[in-house]
Amino acid sequence: MDQRLDIIKNNIDQHGSYCMRSMQNHSGYIKKVKWTEENFDRGLQYIQIKGGKKTLGFIEYTPGQYSWRAIHADEYMVIHCLWVGTPGMGLGSKLIQLCLEEARQREMKGVAVLTNADTGWAPSKDIFIRNGFSFVESGPYSFELYVYPFEDTILPYLPTNWNERLERFVEGLTICRTDQCPYLEVATENIIKAANSANIHPNIIHFQDRAQMMELSPTPYGVFNVVYNGELIAYHRMTEKSFLKALLRK
């Protein structure tokens, strides 16, 4: 497939968010754009790849000390999201290479990414393995940390106190969230509706900064987690019906 490809970097105000782009009036979309623009000053990069007028995919990454994944990765670049809607063109690898090139230019130690085989809410490990990333360690709920180090140095790592974090939410329903993904607004709306159906009143903690996320997030996926009576019931969007089933099982 021969066509001109354009790289659009940090121009979300003009080109919009890749995710939920068909619902630009939705509050989740609006919050995502605002969140992204606010994080540019902390080194966040939001890169879209376009073929003509069509957006084909995107990558979002940021320096580890500002990342919104529960990973200790100072001096590494951390990939938040990678998504390609047109397979077979090598676009995912192209976007990963752009991230690696920028990390080298900034004289960082490498690039890290959190993967998960059980959900599309975190990238799949396969494309990163093909691009030279190596497995570092496993976390709870099928999360895995992969890293591309530029030198023989200290590698990023995950926290270990996941059970202790869950114990902070032993009573009732707690939603921990951010605006990093536009679909998190939908996810929050769905869990609130499910909770209301079960006569449960949720407590919402809207993380204001990385420090709060690193302290409280019950999974490595720091931007959305739902805990009910001390047990994790979700770290990604589900339908209202699915949330209700999860609540009633506990």
C-alpha positions in Angstrom: 0.0 0.0 0.0 1.8 3.1 -1.3 0.8 6.4 0.2 2.4 9.4 1.8 2.6 9.1 5.5 2.7 12.2 7.7 3.9 12.3 11.3 1.9 14.7 13.4 3.5 15.5 16.7 1.9 17.2 19.7 -0.8 18.9 17.6 -3.8 17.4 19.3 -5.7 20.8 19.4 -5.8 20.8 15.6 -5.8 17.1 14.7 -7.6 15.8 17.8 -7.3 12.6 19.8 -7.0 9.3 17.9 -9.3 7.6 20.4 -13.0 8.4 20.4 -12.4 10.8 17.4 -16.0 10.1 16.2 -17.4 11.5 19.5 -15.5 14.8 19.9 -18.3 16.4 21.9 -18.2 13.7 24.5 -16.9 14.9 27.9 -14.3 12.1 27.9 -12.8 13.2 24.6 -12.7 16.9 25.8 -11.0 15.9 29.0 -8.5 13.8 27.2 -7.5 16.7 24.9 -7.1 19.0 27.9 -5.2 16.4 29.9 -2.8 15.8 27.0 -2.1 19.5 26.5 -1.5 20.0 30.2 1.1 17.2 30.2 3.1 18.5 27.2 5.1 20.7 29.6 6.2 17.5 31.4 7.6 15.9 28.3 4.6 14.0 27.1 4.7 13.2 23.4 1.5 12.4 21.4 2.3 11.4 17.9 -0.2 10.4 15.2 0.6 8.9 11.8 -1.6 9.9 8.9 -2.1 8.8 5.3 -3.7 11.7 3.6 -6.7 12.8 5.7 -6.9 9.4 7.5 -5.3 8.9 10.9 -3.8 5.4 10.8 -2.4 5.1 14.4 -0.8 6.9 17.3 1.7 6.5 20.2 1.8 8.3 23.5 4.9 8.3 25.7 6.5 10.4 28.4 9.6 10.4 30.6 9.3 7.8 33.4 9.3 10.3 36.3 6.1 11.8 34.8 4.5 8.6 33.5 1.0 7.5 34.4 1.8 3.9 34.8 2.8 2.5 38.2 6.3 1.8 37.1 9.6 3.0 38.6 11.4 4.2 35.5 13.3 7.4 36.0 15.5 8.4 33.1 13.6 6.0 30.8 10.9 6.9 28.4 7.6 5.1 29.2 5.1 4.3 26.5 1.5 4.8 27.6 -0.4 3.8 24.5 0.2 2.4 21.0 -2.6 1.8 18.6 -2.7 1.2 14.8 -5.9 0.9 12.9 -4.4 -0.2 9.6 -2.3 -3.4 10.0 0.2 -4.8 7.7 2.1 -1.5 7.0 4.6 -1.7 9.8 3.2 1.5 11.4 3.4 0.2 14.9 7.1 -0.5 14.6 7.6 2.9 13.0 6.0 4.6 15.9 8.1 2.6 18.4 11.2 3.5 16.5 10.3 7.2 16.8 10.1 6.8 20.5 13.4 5.0 20.7 15.1 7.7 18.6 13.7 10.5 20.8 14.8 8.7 24.0 18.3 8.4 22.5 18.4 12.1 21.5 17.4 13.0 25.1 20.3 10.7 26.4 17.9 8.6 28.4 18.6 5.1 29.5 16.0 3.4 27.3 12.3 2.8 26.8 9.9 0.8 29.0 6.3 -0.4 28.3 3.6 -2.1 30.3 1.9 -4.9 28.4 -1.1 -7.1 29.1 -2.2 -10.2 27.2 -5.7 -10.3 28.7 -7.0 -6.9 27.5 -6.6 -4.4 24.8 -6.3 -1.6 27.3 -2.6 -2.1 27.5 -0.4 -2.9 24.5 0.4 -6.4 23.4 4.0 -7.6 24.1 4.5 -9.2 20.6 5.3 -6.0 18.7 7.7 -4.9 21.4 9.6 -8.2 21.4 9.9 -7.9 17.6 11.4 -4.4 18.1 14.1 -5.6 20.6 12.4 -5.2 23.9 13.1 -7.7 26.6 10.9 -9.1 29.5 11.8 -7.7 32.9 9.2 -8.8 35.3 5.5 -9.8 35.8 3.0 -7.9 37.8 -0.5 -8.7 39.1 -3.5 -9.3 36.7 -1.3 -10.4 33.7 0.7 -7.2 33.5 4.3 -7.5 32.2 7.1 -5.0 32.0 9.2 -4.9 28.9 12.3 -2.7 28.4 14.7 -1.6 25.7 17.8 -0.5 27.5 20.5 1.5 25.7 23.2 0.4 28.1 24.0 -2.1 30.9 22.3 -0.1 33.7 19.6 -0.3 36.4 16.3 -1.5 34.8 12.8 -0.1 35.5 10.8 -2.1 38.0 7.3 -2.5 39.4 6.1 -1.8 43.0 5.6 -4.9 45.1 3.0 -3.8 47.7 -0.1 -4.5 45.6 -2.0 -6.3 48.4 -1.3 -3.5 50.8 -2.7 -1.0 48.3 -5.9 -3.1 48.0 -6.3 -3.1 51.8 -6.7 0.6 51.7 -10.1 0.1 50.0 -11.6 -2.7 52.1 -15.0 -1.0 52.5 -17.4 -0.1 49.7 -16.8 0.7 46.1 -13.8 2.9 45.0 -13.1 4.1 41.5 -9.5 5.4 41.0 -9.2 7.2 37.7 -7.6 10.0 35.6 -8.4 11.6 32.3 -5.5 10.0 30.4 -7.8 8.0 28.2 -11.1 9.4 26.8 -12.9 6.1 27.4 -12.3 6.3 31.1 -15.2 8.7 31.4 -17.5 6.1 29.8 -16.0 3.5 32.1 -16.8 5.6 35.1 -20.3 6.4 34.0 -21.0 2.6 33.5 -19.7 1.6 36.9 -21.8 4.4 38.6 -24.9 3.2 36.8 -24.2 -0.4 37.8 -23.5 0.7 41.4 -26.8 2.7 41.5 -28.7 -0.4 40.3 -27.2 -2.4 43.2 -27.8 0.5 45.7 -24.1 1.0 46.2 -22.6 4.5 46.5 -19.1 4.7 44.9 -16.3 6.8 46.1 -14.3 8.4 43.2 -10.6 9.2 43.6 -9.5 11.4 40.7 -5.7 11.2 40.8 -4.3 14.7 40.6 -0.6 13.8 40.0 1.8 10.9 39.5 2.8 10.9 43.2 -0.8 10.1 44.2 -1.2 7.5 41.5 2.1 5.8 42.5 1.0 5.6 46.1 -2.6 4.4 45.6 -3.0 2.6 42.3 -3.8 -1.0 43.0 -2.5 -2.2 39.7 0.4 -1.2 37.4 -2.2 0.4 35.1 -2.4 3.5 37.1 -5.1 5.5 35.3 -8.2 3.4 36.0 -9.0 0.8 38.7 -12.2 -0.3 40.4 -12.0 -1.9 43.9 -15.0 -3.3 45.8 -14.6 -4.4 49.4 -10.8 -4.8 49.0 -10.9 -6.8 45.8 -10.1 -5.5 42.3 -13.1 -5.9 39.9 -11.8 -4.0 36.9 -8.9 -2.0 35.5 -10.5 -1.2 32.1 -13.8 -0.2 30.7 -16.7 -2.6 30.9 -20.4 -2.4 30.1 -22.9 -1.4 32.8 -24.1 -5.0 32.7 -20.6 -6.5 33.1 -19.8 -4.1 36.0 -23.1 -5.1 37.7 -22.3 -8.8 37.4 -18.8 -8.2 38.9 -20.3 -6.3 41.8 -22.9 -8.9 42.6 -20.3 -11.7 42.6 -18.5 -10.0 45.5 
